[in-house]
Amino acid sequence: MHKSIWDHLVPKSTDRAPILVEHFFNTACSLMARHLRETVEKSLEEFIGFFSHYKEGNDYEGEFKDLMFVFNPVMLSCTCMCLRALL
C-alpha cells in the first residue's frame, strides 16, 4: 500500500498506531473490493437479462403477427434543437 503518503500523519508515540491505521485501510480496501464485485455481478446480470429477450432473433414460422416482435429498443436517441443555433 502507499504507506509513505499517510505515514507522516500518524502519531509516532506508540508502536500500535501505524498498525491500526494499516488495519483500517485494509478493511476499507476489502469492503470497496466486495462492493465493486457485487456491482459488476449485478450489472452483468442486467446486461445478460436485457439481451436474453432478443435470443430468439427475428426468425419465425407460420403466419406473421404485427405485435410478434415488440421489444424494448436496444438504444434510444434523443435530438434537441437550439433556436439560437438556427438563427
MITOR-426876 format. One record per atom (N, C-alpha, C): residue number from 1; residue in one letter; atom name; x, z, y. Coordinates in pm, whole numbers, m for minus. Example, Ala and Ser with C-alpha at 12.3 -4.5 7.8 and 13.67 -1.06 7.14 Angstrom:
<sites>
<site n="1" res="A" atom="N" c1="1319" c3="780" c2="m569"/>
<site n="1" res="A" atom="CA" c1="1230" c3="780" c2="m450"/>
<site n="1" res="A" atom="C" c1="1320" c3="780" c2="m330"/>
<site n="2" res="S" atom="N" c1="1285" c3="708" c2="m225"/>
<site n="2" res="S" atom="CA" c1="1367" c3="714" c2="m106"/>
<site n="2" res="S" atom="C" c1="1290" c3="787" c2="3"/>
</sites>
This chain:
<sites>
<site n="1" res="M" atom="N" c1="85" c3="0" c2="m118"/>
<site n="1" res="M" atom="CA" c1="0" c3="0" c2="0"/>
<site n="1" res="M" atom="C" c1="89" c3="0" c2="124"/>
<site n="2" res="H" atom="N" c1="33" c3="m16" c2="239"/>
<site n="2" res="H" atom="CA" c1="107" c3="m25" c2="364"/>
<site n="2" res="H" atom="C" c1="125" c3="114" c2="426"/>
<site n="3" res="K" atom="N" c1="201" c3="194" c2="357"/>
<site n="3" res="K" atom="CA" c1="221" c3="332" c2="399"/>
<site n="3" res="K" atom="C" c1="292" c3="341" c2="533"/>
<site n="4" res="S" atom="N" c1="379" c3="247" c2="563"/>
<site n="4" res="S" atom="CA" c1="454" c3="251" c2="689"/>
<site n="4" res="S" atom="C" c1="363" c3="238" c2="811"/>
<site n="5" res="I" atom="N" c1="245" c3="182" c2="793"/>
<site n="5" res="I" atom="CA" c1="153" c3="163" c2="906"/>
<site n="5" res="I" atom="C" c1="90" c3="295" c2="949"/>
<site n="6" res="W" atom="N" c1="52" c3="379" c2="854"/>
<site n="6" res="W" atom="CA" c1="m21" c3="501" c2="888"/>
<site n="6" res="W" atom="C" c1="58" c3="629" c2="862"/>
<site n="7" res="D" atom="N" c1="175" c3="619" c2="805"/>
<site n="7" res="D" atom="CA" c1="251" c3="738" c2="767"/>
<site n="7" res="D" atom="C" c1="289" c3="825" c2="887"/>
<site n="8" res="H" atom="N" c1="319" c3="763" c2="1000"/>
<site n="8" res="H" atom="CA" c1="358" c3="842" c2="1118"/>
<site n="8" res="H" atom="C" c1="241" c3="922" c2="1175"/>
<site n="9" res="L" atom="N" c1="118" c3="890" c2="1137"/>
<site n="9" res="L" atom="CA" c1="1" c3="962" c2="1187"/>
<site n="9" res="L" atom="C" c1="m28" c3="1091" c2="1108"/>
<site n="10" res="V" atom="N" c1="34" c3="1105" c2="993"/>
<site n="10" res="V" atom="CA" c1="9" c3="1220" c2="906"/>
<site n="10" res="V" atom="C" c1="105" c3="1333" c2="942"/>
<site n="11" res="P" atom="N" c1="53" c3="1456" c2="957"/>
<site n="11" res="P" atom="CA" c1="142" c3="1568" c2="988"/>
<site n="11" res="P" atom="C" c1="241" c3="1592" c2="874"/>
<site n="12" res="K" atom="N" c1="363" c3="1625" c2="911"/>
<site n="12" res="K" atom="CA" c1="469" c3="1646" c2="813"/>
<site n="12" res="K" atom="C" c1="485" c3="1793" c2="775"/>
<site n="13" res="S" atom="N" c1="392" c3="1878" c2="817"/>
<site n="13" res="S" atom="CA" c1="408" c3="2022" c2="795"/>
<site n="13" res="S" atom="C" c1="398" c3="2062" c2="648"/>
<site n="14" res="T" atom="N" c1="320" c3="1993" c2="571"/>
<site n="14" res="T" atom="CA" c1="308" c3="2028" c2="429"/>
<site n="14" res="T" atom="C" c1="340" c3="1905" c2="344"/>
<site n="15" res="D" atom="N" c1="373" c3="1930" c2="220"/>
<site n="15" res="D" atom="CA" c1="402" c3="1820" c2="129"/>
<site n="15" res="D" atom="C" c1="274" c3="1755" c2="76"/>
<site n="16" res="R" atom="N" c1="164" c3="1824" c2="88"/>
<site n="16" res="R" atom="CA" c1="38" c3="1777" c2="29"/>
<site n="16" res="R" atom="C" c1="m35" c3="1676" c2="117"/>
<site n="17" res="A" atom="N" c1="m15" c3="1677" c2="247"/>
<site n="17" res="A" atom="CA" c1="m91" c3="1591" c2="339"/>
<site n="17" res="A" atom="C" c1="m76" c3="1442" c2="306"/>
<site n="18" res="P" atom="N" c1="45" c3="1389" c2="289"/>
<site n="18" res="P" atom="CA" c1="54" c3="1245" c2="258"/>
<site n="18" res="P" atom="C" c1="m12" c3="1209" c2="124"/>
<site n="19" res="I" atom="N" c1="m9" c3="1299" c2="30"/>
<site n="19" res="I" atom="CA" c1="m73" c3="1273" c2="m99"/>
<site n="19" res="I" atom="C" c1="m224" c3="1263" c2="m83"/>
<site n="20" res="L" atom="N" c1="m281" c3="1353" c2="1"/>
<site n="20" res="L" atom="CA" c1="m426" c3="1350" c2="24"/>
<site n="20" res="L" atom="C" c1="m468" c3="1223" c2="97"/>
<site n="21" res="V" atom="N" c1="m388" c3="1180" c2="193"/>
<site n="21" res="V" atom="CA" c1="m420" c3="1058" c2="267"/>
<site n="21" res="V" atom="C" c1="m412" c3="938" c2="175"/>
<site n="22" res="E" atom="N" c1="m309" c3="933" c2="93"/>
<site n="22" res="E" atom="CA" c1="m296" c3="821" c2="m1"/>
<site n="22" res="E" atom="C" c1="m412" c3="822" c2="m100"/>
<site n="23" res="H" atom="N" c1="m453" c3="939" c2="m145"/>
<site n="23" res="H" atom="CA" c1="m568" c3="951" c2="m235"/>
<site n="23" res="H" atom="C" c1="m695" c3="900" c2="m167"/>
<site n="24" res="F" atom="N" c1="m711" c3="934" c2="m39"/>
<site n="24" res="F" atom="CA" c1="m827" c3="887" c2="37"/>
<site n="24" res="F" atom="C" c1="m831" c3="735" c2="43"/>
<site n="25" res="F" atom="N" c1="m717" c3="673" c2="77"/>
<site n="25" res="F" atom="CA" c1="m713" c3="528" c2="88"/>
<site n="25" res="F" atom="C" c1="m731" c3="461" c2="m49"/>
<site n="26" res="N" atom="N" c1="m680" c3="520" c2="m154"/>
<site n="26" res="N" atom="CA" c1="m702" c3="465" c2="m288"/>
<site n="26" res="N" atom="C" c1="m849" c3="471" c2="m326"/>
<site n="27" res="T" atom="N" c1="m916" c3="581" c2="m288"/>
<site n="27" res="T" atom="CA" c1="m1059" c3="594" c2="m315"/>
<site n="27" res="T" atom="C" c1="m1138" c3="490" c2="m237"/>
<site n="28" res="A" atom="N" c1="m1105" c3="474" c2="m109"/>
<site n="28" res="A" atom="CA" c1="m1174" c3="374" c2="m27"/>
<site n="28" res="A" atom="C" c1="m1151" c3="234" c2="m83"/>
<site n="29" res="C" atom="N" c1="m1031" c3="206" c2="m128"/>
<site n="29" res="C" atom="CA" c1="m998" c3="76" c2="m186"/>
<site n="29" res="C" atom="C" c1="m1082" c3="51" c2="m312"/>
<site n="30" res="S" atom="N" c1="m1094" c3="151" c2="m394"/>
<site n="30" res="S" atom="CA" c1="m1174" c3="136" c2="m517"/>
<site n="30" res="S" atom="C" c1="m1320" c3="110" c2="m486"/>
<site n="31" res="L" atom="N" c1="m1374" c3="184" c2="m389"/>
<site n="31" res="L" atom="CA" c1="m1514" c3="165" c2="m352"/>
<site n="31" res="L" atom="C" c1="m1538" c3="26" c2="m293"/>
<site n="32" res="M" atom="N" c1="m1447" c3="m20" c2="m209"/>
<site n="32" res="M" atom="CA" c1="m1462" c3="m153" c2="m150"/>
<site n="32" res="M" atom="C" c1="m1451" c3="m262" c2="m256"/>
<site n="33" res="A" atom="N" c1="m1360" c3="m246" c2="m352"/>
<site n="33" res="A" atom="CA" c1="m1345" c3="m344" c2="m459"/>
<site n="33" res="A" atom="C" c1="m1471" c3="m350" c2="m544"/>
<site n="34" res="R" atom="N" c1="m1529" c3="m234" c2="m575"/>
<site n="34" res="R" atom="CA" c1="m1651" c3="m230" c2="m654"/>
<site n="34" res="R" atom="C" c1="m1767" c3="m296" c2="m579"/>
<site n="35" res="H" atom="N" c1="m1777" c3="m267" c2="m449"/>
<site n="35" res="H" atom="CA" c1="m1884" c3="m326" c2="m369"/>
<site n="35" res="H" atom="C" c1="m1867" c3="m478" c2="m361"/>
<site n="36" res="L" atom="N" c1="m1745" c3="m525" c2="m343"/>
<site n="36" res="L" atom="CA" c1="m1720" c3="m669" c2="m338"/>
<site n="36" res="L" atom="C" c1="m1755" c3="m734" c2="m471"/>
<site n="37" res="R" atom="N" c1="m1719" c3="m673" c2="m581"/>
<site n="37" res="R" atom="CA" c1="m1751" c3="m728" c2="m713"/>
<site n="37" res="R" atom="C" c1="m1902" c3="m737" c2="m732"/>
<site n="38" res="E" atom="N" c1="m1976" c3="m632" c2="m696"/>
<site n="38" res="E" atom="CA" c1="m2122" c3="m635" c2="m709"/>
<site n="38" res="E" atom="C" c1="m2183" c3="m742" c2="m621"/>
<site n="39" res="T" atom="N" c1="m2131" c3="m758" c2="m501"/>
<site n="39" res="T" atom="CA" c1="m2183" c3="m859" c2="m409"/>
<site n="39" res="T" atom="C" c1="m2161" c3="m1000" c2="m465"/>
<site n="40" res="V" atom="N" c1="m2042" c3="m1025" c2="m518"/>
<site n="40" res="V" atom="CA" c1="m2013" c3="m1156" c2="m577"/>
<site n="40" res="V" atom="C" c1="m2102" c3="m1182" c2="m698"/>
<site n="41" res="E" atom="N" c1="m2121" c3="m1082" c2="m783"/>
<site n="41" res="E" atom="CA" c1="m2207" c3="m1099" c2="m900"/>
<site n="41" res="E" atom="C" c1="m2350" c3="m1131" c2="m860"/>
<site n="42" res="K" atom="N" c1="m2404" c3="m1058" c2="m762"/>
<site n="42" res="K" atom="CA" c1="m2541" c3="m1084" c2="m717"/>
<site n="42" res="K" atom="C" c1="m2553" c3="m1223" c2="m655"/>
<site n="43" res="S" atom="N" c1="m2451" c3="m1261" c2="m579"/>
<site n="43" res="S" atom="CA" c1="m2451" c3="m1393" c2="m516"/>
<site n="43" res="S" atom="C" c1="m2450" c3="m1504" c2="m620"/>
<site n="44" res="L" atom="N" c1="m2368" c3="m1488" c2="m724"/>
<site n="44" res="L" atom="CA" c1="m2364" c3="m1588" c2="m831"/>
<site n="44" res="L" atom="C" c1="m2495" c3="m1594" c2="m908"/>
<site n="45" res="E" atom="N" c1="m2557" c3="m1480" c2="m932"/>
<site n="45" res="E" atom="CA" c1="m2686" c3="m1479" c2="m1000"/>
<site n="45" res="E" atom="C" c1="m2792" c3="m1553" c2="m918"/>
<site n="46" res="E" atom="N" c1="m2793" c3="m1533" c2="m787"/>
<site n="46" res="E" atom="CA" c1="m2887" c3="m1604" c2="m700"/>
<site n="46" res="E" atom="C" c1="m2858" c3="m1753" c2="m699"/>
<site n="47" res="F" atom="N" c1="m2731" c3="m1789" c2="m695"/>
<site n="47" res="F" atom="CA" c1="m2689" c3="m1930" c2="m693"/>
<site n="47" res="F" atom="C" c1="m2733" c3="m1999" c2="m822"/>
<site n="48" res="I" atom="N" c1="m2708" c3="m1935" c2="m935"/>
<site n="48" res="I" atom="CA" c1="m2746" c3="m1993" c2="m1064"/>
<site n="48" res="I" atom="C" c1="m2898" c3="m2001" c2="m1076"/>
<site n="49" res="G" atom="N" c1="m2967" c3="m1897" c2="m1030"/>
<site n="49" res="G" atom="CA" c1="m3113" c3="m1897" c2="m1034"/>
<site n="49" res="G" atom="C" c1="m3173" c3="m2007" c2="m949"/>
<site n="50" res="F" atom="N" c1="m3112" c3="m2034" c2="m834"/>
<site n="50" res="F" atom="CA" c1="m3161" c3="m2140" c2="m745"/>
<site n="50" res="F" atom="C" c1="m3152" c3="m2276" c2="m813"/>
<site n="51" res="F" atom="N" c1="m3037" c3="m2305" c2="m873"/>
<site n="51" res="F" atom="CA" c1="m3019" c3="m2436" c2="m934"/>
<site n="51" res="F" atom="C" c1="m3086" c3="m2447" c2="m1071"/>
<site n="52" res="S" atom="N" c1="m3125" c3="m2337" c2="m1132"/>
<site n="52" res="S" atom="CA" c1="m3194" c3="m2346" c2="m1261"/>
<site n="52" res="S" atom="C" c1="m3332" c3="m2411" c2="m1246"/>
<site n="53" res="H" atom="N" c1="m3388" c3="m2408" c2="m1126"/>
<site n="53" res="H" atom="CA" c1="m3516" c3="m2476" c2="m1103"/>
<site n="53" res="H" atom="C" c1="m3502" c3="m2627" c2="m1119"/>
<site n="54" res="Y" atom="N" c1="m3382" c3="m2678" c2="m1097"/>
<site n="54" res="Y" atom="CA" c1="m3358" c3="m2821" c2="m1099"/>
<site n="54" res="Y" atom="C" c1="m3294" c3="m2869" c2="m1229"/>
<site n="55" res="K" atom="N" c1="m3284" c3="m2783" c2="m1330"/>
<site n="55" res="K" atom="CA" c1="m3214" c3="m2819" c2="m1453"/>
<site n="55" res="K" atom="C" c1="m3285" c3="m2928" c2="m1533"/>
<site n="56" res="E" atom="N" c1="m3415" c3="m2941" c2="m1517"/>
<site n="56" res="E" atom="CA" c1="m3489" c3="m3044" c2="m1590"/>
<site n="56" res="E" atom="C" c1="m3465" c3="m3183" c2="m1532"/>
<site n="57" res="G" atom="N" c1="m3418" c3="m3191" c2="m1410"/>
<site n="57" res="G" atom="CA" c1="m3395" c3="m3321" c2="m1347"/>
<site n="57" res="G" atom="C" c1="m3525" c3="m3385" c2="m1304"/>
<site n="58" res="N" atom="N" c1="m3521" c3="m3517" c2="m1284"/>
<site n="58" res="N" atom="CA" c1="m3642" c3="m3587" c2="m1243"/>
<site n="58" res="N" atom="C" c1="m3689" c3="m3686" c2="m1349"/>
<site n="59" res="D" atom="N" c1="m3645" c3="m3666" c2="m1472"/>
<site n="59" res="D" atom="CA" c1="m3689" c3="m3750" c2="m1582"/>
<site n="59" res="D" atom="C" c1="m3821" c3="m3693" c2="m1635"/>
<site n="60" res="Y" atom="N" c1="m3916" c3="m3778" c2="m1658"/>
<site n="60" res="Y" atom="CA" c1="m4045" c3="m3732" c2="m1708"/>
<site n="60" res="Y" atom="C" c1="m4099" c3="m3832" c2="m1810"/>
<site n="61" res="E" atom="N" c1="m4188" c3="m3784" c2="m1892"/>
<site n="61" res="E" atom="CA" c1="m4254" c3="m3869" c2="m1989"/>
<site n="61" res="E" atom="C" c1="m4403" c3="m3867" c2="m1962"/>
<site n="62" res="G" atom="N" c1="m4468" c3="m3976" c2="m1989"/>
<site n="62" res="G" atom="CA" c1="m4613" c3="m3980" c2="m1972"/>
<site n="62" res="G" atom="C" c1="m4653" c3="m4014" c2="m1829"/>
<site n="63" res="E" atom="N" c1="m4771" c3="m3968" c2="m1794"/>
<site n="63" res="E" atom="CA" c1="m4827" c3="m4000" c2="m1663"/>
<site n="63" res="E" atom="C" c1="m4761" c3="m3918" c2="m1553"/>
<site n="64" res="F" atom="N" c1="m4730" c3="m3984" c2="m1443"/>
<site n="64" res="F" atom="CA" c1="m4668" c3="m3915" c2="m1329"/>
<site n="64" res="F" atom="C" c1="m4776" c3="m3848" c2="m1246"/>
<site n="65" res="K" atom="N" c1="m4753" c3="m3723" c2="m1208"/>
<site n="65" res="K" atom="CA" c1="m4846" c3="m3648" c2="m1122"/>
<site n="65" res="K" atom="C" c1="m4775" c3="m3621" c2="m991"/>
<site n="66" res="D" atom="N" c1="m4849" c3="m3628" c2="m882"/>
<site n="66" res="D" atom="CA" c1="m4789" c3="m3617" c2="m748"/>
<site n="66" res="D" atom="C" c1="m4712" c3="m3487" c2="m727"/>
<site n="67" res="L" atom="N" c1="m4766" c3="m3377" c2="m770"/>
<site n="67" res="L" atom="CA" c1="m4703" c3="m3247" c2="m743"/>
<site n="67" res="L" atom="C" c1="m4615" c3="m3199" c2="m859"/>
<site n="68" res="M" atom="N" c1="m4570" c3="m3292" c2="m940"/>
<site n="68" res="M" atom="CA" c1="m4492" c3="m3258" c2="m1057"/>
<site n="68" res="M" atom="C" c1="m4354" c3="m3202" c2="m1021"/>
<site n="69" res="F" atom="N" c1="m4293" c3="m3255" c2="m917"/>
<site n="69" res="F" atom="CA" c1="m4157" c3="m3218" c2="m881"/>
<site n="69" res="F" atom="C" c1="m4149" c3="m3156" c2="m742"/>
<site n="70" res="V" atom="N" c1="m4239" c3="m3066" c2="m711"/>
<site n="70" res="V" atom="CA" c1="m4237" c3="m2999" c2="m581"/>
<site n="70" res="V" atom="C" c1="m4154" c3="m2872" c2="m595"/>
<site n="71" res="F" atom="N" c1="m4036" c3="m2872" c2="m539"/>
<site n="71" res="F" atom="CA" c1="m3944" c3="m2758" c2="m540"/>
<site n="71" res="F" atom="C" c1="m3896" c3="m2731" c2="m400"/>
<site n="72" res="N" atom="N" c1="m3837" c3="m2615" c2="m381"/>
<site n="72" res="N" atom="CA" c1="m3773" c3="m2587" c2="m253"/>
<site n="72" res="N" atom="C" c1="m3656" c3="m2683" c2="m234"/>
<site n="73" res="P" atom="N" c1="m3637" c3="m2731" c2="m113"/>
<site n="73" res="P" atom="CA" c1="m3525" c3="m2823" c2="m90"/>
<site n="73" res="P" atom="C" c1="m3392" c3="m2751" c2="m107"/>
<site n="74" res="V" atom="N" c1="m3290" c3="m2826" c2="m146"/>
<site n="74" res="V" atom="CA" c1="m3157" c3="m2769" c2="m163"/>
<site n="74" res="V" atom="C" c1="m3098" c3="m2730" c2="m28"/>
<site n="75" res="M" atom="N" c1="m3126" c3="m2810" c2="76"/>
<site n="75" res="M" atom="CA" c1="m3070" c3="m2781" c2="207"/>
<site n="75" res="M" atom="C" c1="m3174" c3="m2816" c2="314"/>
<site n="76" res="L" atom="N" c1="m3186" c3="m2730" c2="414"/>
<site n="76" res="L" atom="CA" c1="m3273" c3="m2755" c2="528"/>
<site n="76" res="L" atom="C" c1="m3188" c3="m2785" c2="649"/>
<site n="77" res="S" atom="N" c1="m3235" c3="m2874" c2="731"/>
<site n="77" res="S" atom="CA" c1="m3161" c3="m2909" c2="852"/>
<site n="77" res="S" atom="C" c1="m3257" c3="m2902" c2="970"/>
<site n="78" res="C" atom="N" c1="m3212" c3="m2845" c2="1078"/>
<site n="78" res="C" atom="CA" c1="m3294" c3="m2831" c2="1197"/>
<site n="78" res="C" atom="C" c1="m3222" c3="m2899" c2="1314"/>
<site n="79" res="T" atom="N" c1="m3292" c3="m2984" c2="1388"/>
<site n="79" res="T" atom="CA" c1="m3233" c3="m3054" c2="1500"/>
<site n="79" res="T" atom="C" c1="m3303" c3="m3011" c2="1627"/>
<site n="80" res="C" atom="N" c1="m3226" c3="m2971" c2="1727"/>
<site n="80" res="C" atom="CA" c1="m3279" c3="m2930" c2="1856"/>
<site n="80" res="C" atom="C" c1="m3219" c3="m3018" c2="1964"/>
<site n="81" res="M" atom="N" c1="m3304" c3="m3058" c2="2058"/>
<site n="81" res="M" atom="CA" c1="m3254" c3="m3140" c2="2168"/>
<site n="81" res="M" atom="C" c1="m3258" c3="m3058" c2="2296"/>
<site n="82" res="C" atom="N" c1="m3156" c3="m3073" c2="2374"/>
<site n="82" res="C" atom="CA" c1="m3148" c3="m3007" c2="2503"/>
<site n="82" res="C" atom="C" c1="m3184" c3="m3108" c2="2611"/>
<site n="83" res="L" atom="N" c1="m3279" c3="m3071" c2="2700"/>
<site n="83" res="L" atom="CA" c1="m3323" c3="m3164" c2="2804"/>
<site n="83" res="L" atom="C" c1="m3211" c3="m3198" c2="2901"/>
<site n="84" res="R" atom="N" c1="m3122" c3="m3105" c2="2929"/>
<site n="84" res="R" atom="CA" c1="m3011" c3="m3130" c2="3021"/>
<site n="84" res="R" atom="C" c1="m2918" c3="m3239" c2="2965"/>
<site n="85" res="A" atom="N" c1="m2903" c3="m3243" c2="2835"/>
<site n="85" res="A" atom="CA" c1="m2814" c3="m3343" c2="2775"/>
<site n="85" res="A" atom="C" c1="m2876" c3="m3482" c2="2784"/>
<site n="86" res="L" atom="N" c1="m3009" c3="m3491" c2="2794"/>
<site n="86" res="L" atom="CA" c1="m3075" c3="m3620" c2="2803"/>
<site n="86" res="L" atom="C" c1="m3074" c3="m3677" c2="2943"/>
<site n="87" res="L" atom="N" c1="m3060" c3="m3594" c2="3044"/>
<site n="87" res="L" atom="CA" c1="m3065" c3="m3641" c2="3183"/>
<site n="87" res="L" atom="C" c1="m2934" c3="m3696" c2="3230"/>
</sites>
